[in-house]
Amino acid sequence: YLFYRADGLDIPYPTCSNEGISVTHCPSDDGPCNPPNDMLIFGHTGEDPSVFVDHRGNYHMLFNALPYKCVPKFEQGGHAWSADGFNWSDPRIGAFDTTVKFTDGTDMKCERRERPQMVTGKDGRPVALVSAVTGCPKGLGDPSGSVGDGKFYRGADDSFTLVQKMTKAAE
């Protein structure tokens, strides 16, 4: 299957965007996929879908659940699941948010977090969440808080890729 963002759809909820997640079938790994059909797989806005299979064989989709004109975006992470990769649950919102937590116990709230992708171990268990982050405070990584010679994050005009280690979940 190929999951993609489709535009111009009649989304029932929330109505802040007409972007939704659709799927098309690809008969083989090296051949062409069927033409897109722009059929929603669930009735919620979304973009940037990423699918992984867990250690139990269940499919999980992470996506940006509040794209385009949707505000605020602080809890924009969507999560849906499926037993077969075709029939999906209604999404749960808040799978990830825009707060970046650091190992020293501090955190930072950013404006947007998009393009989520789960890194899994050889056993299929989640190891890290990779995402794009933007709209964070200036001076990230610079203890003085100044941007100096431009080696550090410069604020809302910059974006970066964040790799966030997952905590061990209960069995």
N, C-alpha and C positions, 0 to 999 in steps of 0.2 A: 504494500500500500504506500501511497505518497500522500502525506497530509500537507495542506497548504492553506494560506489565507486567501479567502475569496472576498471581493469587494462588491458593494451595491446590493447587499442582501437585506431582506426584511427580517431584522433581528427582533425577537419579542422582548428581550431584556439584556442588559440595560439598553436604552435607546440612544446612548451617546455616540454610537458608532454603527456603521453598516458593514463592518468587517466581521467575518466569521470563519470558523475552521471547517474545511471541506476535505474530502478524501477522493482519490481516484485509485484504480487498481492498476498495478504494473505486473503483467503476466510472467515476466522473467527479470532476473537481476541485470541483464545486459541488453534488454530490448526496450522498445518504446512503451510508455504508459498509455492507458486509455485516455481519451480527451477529458479534460476537467468537466464536472457536471455542476459544480457550485451548489451542491446540496449540503445544507448544514448537518453536522453530525450531532450537535446539541444546540439548544436555543439560548445561546449567550454570545456576546461579542468575544472576539479573540483574534490573535495573530501570533506569529512566531512559534508554531507548534513543534514540539520535540517529543518523540515517543521512545520509551525504553521498556524492556521486558525484565521483570524482577526475578529473584531466585526461585519463586514459586510458579513462574510461567505466566504471570499476569501482566497485561499491558498497562502502562501509565503514560499519560500525556501531561506535560507541563507546557504552559503557554502564558502569554501576556493577555490577561483577561480584561484589561481596561485600556485599549488602544486609542489612538487618534485624539478625539476631543473629550474623552472621559477624564474627569477630574473629581476629586483628587486621585492620585495614583499610588498612594502609599501601600495599599495591600492589593497589588495588581496581579499577584501570582495565581494562576488557575491550575487546577489539578483535576483530571478525569481519569477513570480506569475502565478496563475492559477485560473480559475473559478471552475474547477471540480477536481483538484488534479491529473489529468492525462495528460492534454494538457498544456504545459508550454510555457511561453514567452521566448524570447531570454534573456539571463541574462544581467544584468547591473553590471558593475564592479565599485568598489569604495563605496559599501554600508557601509563598515567600513574600516578603515585603521589601521596602526600600531602605531598611535599616541595615547598615554594615556593622557587624560586631567584630571587634578585634580581640586577639588573644590576651591582651592586658586587661580586659574587662570593660574597656571603653567602647563606645559606638558612635556612629555618625548617621544622620538621616539624610538621604538623597531624594531627589525629585522623581527619578524614574529608574526602573530595573527591567530590562527586556531580554529577549532571545535566550531564554533559559535552556540549559542542556544538562542532563544528569550524567555524571561519570560513574560507571559501575565497576565493581571489582570482577575478577574472574568468576566469582560465585553468583554474580548478578545482583549483589547488594549495593545500594547507593554508597558512594565514597565522597563525592563532591558535587556541588552545584556550580556550574559555570554560567555567568550572565553578563550582559552589558549594563553598565551603571553610568548615570549622568546626573547633573544637577546637584553635585555634592559641594560641601563648603570648600573654599579656597585653601591652598597650603597643605593639602593631604600629603602625608609623608614627610613634611618639613616641620620639625619640632618647634621652630621659631614662628611658624604660621605665616611667614613671608614667602612670596613666590620667587624672589631672588632672580636667578639667571634662567628661570623657566624649566628647571629640571623636575619640578613638582607639578601636581595637578593644579590647574589654573581656575577652576570653578565651573560654572554652568555651561560654558562653551566647550568644555572638554568632556570626553567620555573615556571609559576604560573597561577592560575585561576583568571581572572579579571571579576568583576561584575560592569557594567557601566550603571548607571541610564539613561533612555531615557528622552529626553526633550519632553515636551508636543507639539504634532503636531497640526497643524491647522485642524479644522473640515472639 
